[in-house]
Amino acid sequence: SSPRGTRRRAPTMGKKDETPEERAARKEKEKKEKKSEKKDKKDRDETPEERAARKAKKEAKKAAADAKPTKQAPRGPPPGRPPPVLKGRKADAGYMDGMDLPSSEGSGDEGEAIEREEKTIVLGGKTEKEERKARAKELEAARKEALAKEQAMAEDDDAFTVRTAIMSDEQREQMANTKDIKIDGFSVSARGKELLVNTDLTIVHGRRYGLVGPNGMGKTTIMKLLARRKLPVPDFIDILLVEQEVVGDDRTALESVVAADVELANLRKRKMELESAMEAVARGEEMGGEEGHKTREDALARALAACKVSEDAESGNGMRGALAVKAALEEAGEINEDNFDLSDQLNKTYERLDEKGDATAEARASKILHGLGFTVPKKDGNSGPERFSMHNTTKSFSGGWRMRISLARALFIEPTCLLLDEPTNHLDLEACVWLEGYLAKYKKCLILVSHSQDFLNGVCTHIIWMTQGRLTYYTGNYDTYQRTVRDNEIVQQKKYEKEQADIAHLKQFIASCGTYANARKQAESKQKIIDKMVAAGLTPPVIKERNFSFRFPDCTKVPPPVLPFDDVSFAYSGKKEEYLYEDLDFGVDCDSRIALVGPNGAGKSTLLKLMTGELTPTKGNVTRHPALLIGKYHQHSMDVLDKESTVLDFFMKTYPNNMQFKRDLDEWRAYLGRYGVSGKMQLTKIGEMSEGQQCRLIYAMICMQKPNLLLLDEPTNHLDLECIDTLADAINAYNGGVVLVSHDFRLIDQVAKQIWVCEDRTVRLWKDDIRAYKKHLTQKAEKAAAAKKI
């Protein structure tokens, strides 16, 4: 007998003797035997519990299938409602006849009348496979973006504690129907540190606010709490914070920007589905009979489903408020089979698309991307390096350029309240000038954190000052705010000194009265005056926010030539036709004060790498003096910091004591204190410090090297305005050479003696100052806009 679980096979005739029918029968029999063997093996491996569960699941599935109602015959149109497409339709007329179509004029950015092209609806413009691939690409991009945002939010939410005053029902009702943000008596702490205590936030629609204050005071925290609605923001306000670079995927930069407007994307999809349904309904009407009726009903069902919306689609990834989402869902929920009118819904979709500027969406997105430094195709090629084309996929761009795409997406959406945290950090001077002009015309609400005084002056109508756990409001730009604060502090200090002098005089009189009865009455009278002054509230003294003040260490000067470039050409590929620089001849010495300017992609950071030796010239020589010591700051310098170590531990581990160097704990504390890192901050984990505070640690590390040439690539990123002034003072007091790359016009104006323009494969001297260069860039942008090059 055969072993259990196997079957004895009957002998088969040779393959050559088989007829085609016998061969087919044999293969079918072998297939069944293999299937039976597989089933027997599965039965042997199953436990009794698993076998019982599988059988129960199978029986439940069968019972559910038996209970399913049979499909009903296609229903006829509801009584009293004519077919949607037959309104005013003649026998031989097209299905679009009689519809109240939108006008051919749409409104663009400047309100120009744009003539809409007459478009013919082509069904099947994309194959089903192409549609599936496009949809999959879109879903994957959305999934990655949502995952990145969710992870970032989860990390921050654990760190913040918010306390707000209890609101009455009347206050909630008033807040729900306004575009202004009014939050009274709230407090915020992060990791146990009080950032704001019992303060008020007032944001008025139509104003552009600059949020200023020292590093570590909580400017970024306030922005995040508003964006994530941890603070009570009116539900009808859509609010957006640009804080993360866009996720790299297969969409182009232009596609990514247009896709940011979720409502526009949904409307476009709905329009296509409704137009397709219109075609199908018209086709069903022409076919007639039961088949035509079924075609028509299926098309109407698809159109009705297209008009339904989901909460996720309407929320715009959390940007829109709960009430706005609820209103949209309720409006969509009112549509049902009995009142659905296909032509009416299509007309409403056309109207909403016109309101959203559908006809000009790609043009507006291109304009924004071009302003931020992306290149635009022309008939004769491309207006700039191909690697910066807005038609490249987002995954092909570096993190800095993907951050620009995120900024472009926010500008394209134009939310009711736009929050920008250091938007110029990844921009060159030309892009900064364009963005300043663009935001200066922003008609909704803008809250901006920036370290550039020029940028704040050009954009802001109001300033919010975070100081001593409070928010104080000033009308005007940054310069006006500074003058107002300075004047107020003079008045406050004089008032404080007068009050203190009066109190001292009164106390002196009281002390001189002694114990005489008549004198005691006068003393008590004077004491009552003091008590009334205290009860009414004494004027506090002016307290300056503590800021760091440091100096680069004096260095040993090296006689020229220090860093000469001799006939230098360079290309990353090594090919002459791809030269980034060609035939450079210049020198840098220990008296140089040079600012490198020019468009992104011109090679400013590359030039610094050629100076340090990180890159080798393709042709020519860069000679470094043997005694040259270079201290370099760049945009990724903070990557060297151990975020899990405390400040003291990191420095003592990085610079251990040896025969040549010795520094004890107290000396390290004093050294770090020069850079504004003192007290408890020295025992704080580096990862819990603000980025501005981490920047100070990098400068402390640079000074440990005692360099005689500083190469500073965007040194102001993440520093507050007062720290930038301190940095400028330190550069001016330094006795070594400086080469600076920065988008901060004010810093360049403070420290640079020469301006070198990196452009068109060469480096040339700008013969005027940086203000003249900014004016030149502004005129260039205006000229480009006037010529409609975009």
Order of alpha helices (4+ residues) and beta strands (2+ residues): alpha-alpha-beta-beta-alpha-beta-alpha-beta-beta-beta-alpha-beta-alpha-alpha-alpha-alpha-alpha-alpha-alpha-beta-beta-alpha-beta-alpha-beta-alpha-beta-beta-alpha-alpha-beta-beta-beta-alpha-beta-beta-alpha-alpha-alpha-beta-alpha-beta-alpha-beta-beta-alpha
